[in-house]
Amino acid sequence: MGGLVWIVLLGLLAGAIAKMIMPGQINSGWIPTLILGVVGSIVGGFLGQVLGFGDVTGFNVRSLALSVGGACLIIYVYPMLMRMR
């Protein structure tokens, strides 16, 4: 349970930072953006492992960078997926 709470909190922080980096990509409120941040944090950790950058292991700069990168990727891709639908 502690790991899940940690992933959610890091994802919320990553989503907030990604929203500041890419403010115009999603025209919705903070809640959907933060949810996408949590998903992006998971995606960033997965891609970091696959590409050899490491994974999200704790609250450090690398984990935060991977989470923010994944969140930015999800925030960028999400509108494209919604248009295709």
Secondary structure as a PSIPRED ss2 file (coil, helix, strand):
# PSIPRED VFORMAT (PSIPRED V4.0)

   1 M C   1.000  0.000  0.000
   2 G H   0.000  1.000  0.000
   3 G H   0.000  1.000  0.000
   4 L H   0.000  1.000  0.000
   5 V H   0.000  1.000  0.000
   6 W H   0.000  1.000  0.000
   7 I H   0.000  1.000  0.000
   8 V H   0.000  1.000  0.000
   9 L H   0.000  1.000  0.000
  10 L H   0.000  1.000  0.000
  11 G H   0.000  1.000  0.000
  12 L H   0.000  1.000  0.000
  13 L H   0.000  1.000  0.000
  14 A H   0.000  1.000  0.000
  15 G H   0.000  1.000  0.000
  16 A H   0.000  1.000  0.000
  17 I H   0.000  1.000  0.000
  18 A H   0.000  1.000  0.000
  19 K H   0.000  1.000  0.000
  20 M H   0.000  1.000  0.000
  21 I H   0.000  1.000  0.000
  22 M C   1.000  0.000  0.000
  23 P C   1.000  0.000  0.000
  24 G C   1.000  0.000  0.000
  25 Q C   1.000  0.000  0.000
  26 I C   1.000  0.000  0.000
  27 N C   1.000  0.000  0.000
  28 S C   1.000  0.000  0.000
  29 G C   1.000  0.000  0.000
  30 W H   0.000  1.000  0.000
  31 I H   0.000  1.000  0.000
  32 P H   0.000  1.000  0.000
  33 T H   0.000  1.000  0.000
  34 L H   0.000  1.000  0.000
  35 I H   0.000  1.000  0.000
  36 L H   0.000  1.000  0.000
  37 G H   0.000  1.000  0.000
  38 V H   0.000  1.000  0.000
  39 V H   0.000  1.000  0.000
  40 G H   0.000  1.000  0.000
  41 S H   0.000  1.000  0.000
  42 I H   0.000  1.000  0.000
  43 V H   0.000  1.000  0.000
  44 G H   0.000  1.000  0.000
  45 G H   0.000  1.000  0.000
  46 F H   0.000  1.000  0.000
  47 L H   0.000  1.000  0.000
  48 G H   0.000  1.000  0.000
  49 Q H   0.000  1.000  0.000
  50 V H   0.000  1.000  0.000
  51 L H   0.000  1.000  0.000
  52 G C   1.000  0.000  0.000
  53 F C   1.000  0.000  0.000
  54 G C   1.000  0.000  0.000
  55 D C   1.000  0.000  0.000
  56 V C   1.000  0.000  0.000
  57 T C   1.000  0.000  0.000
  58 G C   1.000  0.000  0.000
  59 F C   1.000  0.000  0.000
  60 N C   1.000  0.000  0.000
  61 V H   0.000  1.000  0.000
  62 R H   0.000  1.000  0.000
  63 S H   0.000  1.000  0.000
  64 L H   0.000  1.000  0.000
  65 A H   0.000  1.000  0.000
  66 L H   0.000  1.000  0.000
  67 S H   0.000  1.000  0.000
  68 V H   0.000  1.000  0.000
  69 G H   0.000  1.000  0.000
  70 G H   0.000  1.000  0.000
  71 A H   0.000  1.000  0.000
  72 C H   0.000  1.000  0.000
  73 L H   0.000  1.000  0.000
  74 I H   0.000  1.000  0.000
  75 I H   0.000  1.000  0.000
  76 Y H   0.000  1.000  0.000
  77 V H   0.000  1.000  0.000
  78 Y H   0.000  1.000  0.000
  79 P H   0.000  1.000  0.000
  80 M H   0.000  1.000  0.000
  81 L H   0.000  1.000  0.000
  82 M H   0.000  1.000  0.000
  83 R H   0.000  1.000  0.000
  84 M H   0.000  1.000  0.000
  85 R C   1.000  0.000  0.000
